[in-house]
């Protein structure tokens, strides 16, 4: 091949690279992504939405309904049905493997961040030694990020206190 042919090939490659670079610059100027205020996708069973990052505050923590009255009417079968979306990340059977999240069998009254062979986020490790109880599970299921800021769990939470009570009773039945 002559040097003239090589010059044409190199010029074509350089031209293509310049066009691609210019298209990238132009497209980033035309399309400017903006951060959404509300979640676009909510897993089944999760109504409402998680607030955008930085919008949860102490006023919301005080607005969580107490779980005790709802526990009297709780139904573990409803809790099991509500926890179906959780199967994407958790297992519920005895001796079940950890997935993205830990196995939840027998953890309703266990110590926080105590599932063997699971690497918890630093947010939950700071609560290690505390025990899960219905009140803590209520806050956790309402908004996991509010209970432990920085947790790996991205679930937006269950807004209805009765749904949370059903799930807590279901978790307590796993022994």
C-alpha positions in Angstrom: 0.0 0.0 0.0 1.3 3.4 -0.9 1.8 6.2 1.7 -1.0 8.1 0.0 -3.5 5.2 0.9 -2.2 5.2 4.5 -2.7 8.9 4.7 -6.3 8.5 3.6 -7.0 5.8 6.2 -5.4 7.8 9.0 -7.3 10.9 8.0 -10.6 8.9 7.9 -10.0 7.6 11.5 -9.0 11.0 12.8 -12.0 12.6 11.2 -14.3 10.0 12.7 -12.8 10.6 16.2 -13.2 14.4 15.8 -16.9 13.9 14.7 -17.5 11.6 17.7 -15.9 14.0 20.1 -17.9 17.0 18.7 -21.1 15.0 18.9 -20.4 14.1 22.5 -19.8 17.7 23.5 -22.9 18.9 21.5 -25.1 16.2 23.0 -24.0 17.0 26.6 -24.9 20.7 26.0 -28.3 19.8 24.6 -29.3 17.2 27.1 -28.8 18.1 30.8 -30.0 15.5 33.2 -31.8 16.7 36.3 -32.1 14.9 39.7 -35.6 13.6 40.3 -37.6 14.5 43.4 -39.4 11.2 43.6 -38.5 7.6 42.8 -39.4 6.5 39.3 -39.8 2.8 40.2 -41.2 1.5 43.4 -41.2 -2.2 44.1 -44.6 -3.9 44.5 -46.0 -3.3 48.0 -44.2 0.0 48.5 -46.6 2.9 48.2 -45.5 6.5 48.2 -41.9 7.2 47.6 -38.6 7.8 49.3 -37.7 11.4 49.7 -34.8 12.7 47.6 -31.5 12.5 49.3 -31.1 14.9 52.2 -34.8 15.6 52.6 -35.5 13.3 55.5 -35.2 15.0 58.8 -35.9 14.7 62.5 -39.5 15.9 62.0 -40.2 12.8 59.9 -38.7 10.5 62.6 -41.2 11.9 65.1 -44.1 11.3 62.6 -43.8 7.5 62.6 -46.9 6.0 64.0 -46.3 3.6 66.9 -46.6 0.0 66.0 -48.1 -1.5 69.2 -51.8 -0.8 68.3 -51.3 -2.3 64.8 -49.6 -5.4 66.2 -52.8 -6.4 67.9 -54.4 -6.7 64.4 -51.3 -8.0 62.6 -51.6 -11.0 60.3 -48.4 -12.9 59.5 -49.9 -14.3 56.2 -50.3 -10.7 55.0 -46.8 -9.9 56.2 -45.5 -12.9 54.2 -47.3 -11.6 51.1 -46.0 -8.0 51.7 -42.4 -9.4 52.0 -42.5 -11.0 48.5 -40.6 -8.0 47.0 -37.9 -8.6 49.6 -37.1 -12.0 48.0 -35.1 -10.1 45.4 -32.4 -9.4 48.0 -33.2 -11.6 51.1 -34.0 -15.2 52.0 -36.4 -16.2 54.8 -35.8 -19.9 55.2 -33.7 -21.5 58.0 -30.1 -21.8 56.9 -30.9 -19.8 53.7 -28.0 -18.2 51.9 -27.3 -14.5 52.1 -28.0 -12.6 48.9 -27.6 -8.9 48.3 -29.1 -8.6 51.8 -28.8 -11.1 54.7 -31.0 -14.1 55.4 -33.8 -12.9 57.7 -34.8 -16.2 59.4 -34.8 -15.8 63.2 -33.6 -12.1 63.1 -36.7 -10.4 64.5 -35.3 -10.4 68.0 -31.6 -10.9 67.3 -28.8 -8.4 67.6 -28.6 -5.9 64.8 -25.9 -6.7 62.2 -25.3 -10.2 63.6 -26.1 -12.4 60.6 -23.0 -14.7 60.0 -21.1 -14.4 56.8 -22.7 -11.1 55.8 -20.8 -7.8 55.4 -23.0 -5.1 56.9 -22.7 -1.4 56.0 -21.0 0.8 58.5 -24.3 2.5 59.2 -25.7 -0.8 60.7 -22.4 -1.8 62.3 -22.6 1.3 64.5 -25.8 -0.2 66.0 -24.3 -3.6 66.6 -25.1 -4.9 70.1 -28.6 -3.4 70.0 -31.4 -5.9 69.5 -34.2 -5.7 66.9 -37.5 -5.2 68.5 -40.9 -4.2 67.0 -40.2 -0.5 67.5 -36.8 -0.6 65.8 -38.2 -2.8 63.0 -41.1 -0.3 62.7 -38.6 2.6 62.0 -36.4 0.3 59.8 -39.4 -0.8 57.7 -40.8 2.8 57.5 -37.5 4.2 56.1 -34.3 2.2 56.3 -32.2 5.3 55.4 -33.7 7.1 58.3 -33.0 4.3 60.8 -29.4 4.0 59.6 -28.2 6.8 57.3 -25.9 5.3 54.7 -27.2 1.7 54.8 -26.8 -0.4 51.7 -30.6 -1.1 51.7 -32.3 1.0 49.1 -35.9 -0.1 49.8 -38.0 3.1 50.1 -40.0 1.7 53.0 -43.6 0.8 53.9 -45.7 3.9 54.6 -48.7 2.1 56.3 -48.2 1.1 59.9 -50.5 -1.9 59.5 -48.3 -3.2 56.7 -45.2 -2.8 58.9 -46.9 -4.6 61.8 -47.9 -7.5 59.4 -44.3 -7.8 58.2 -42.9 -7.6 61.8 -45.3 -10.4 63.0 -44.2 -12.5 60.0 -40.5 -12.0 60.8 -41.2 -12.9 64.4 -42.9 -16.1 63.3 -39.7 -17.2 61.6 -38.1 -19.2 64.4 
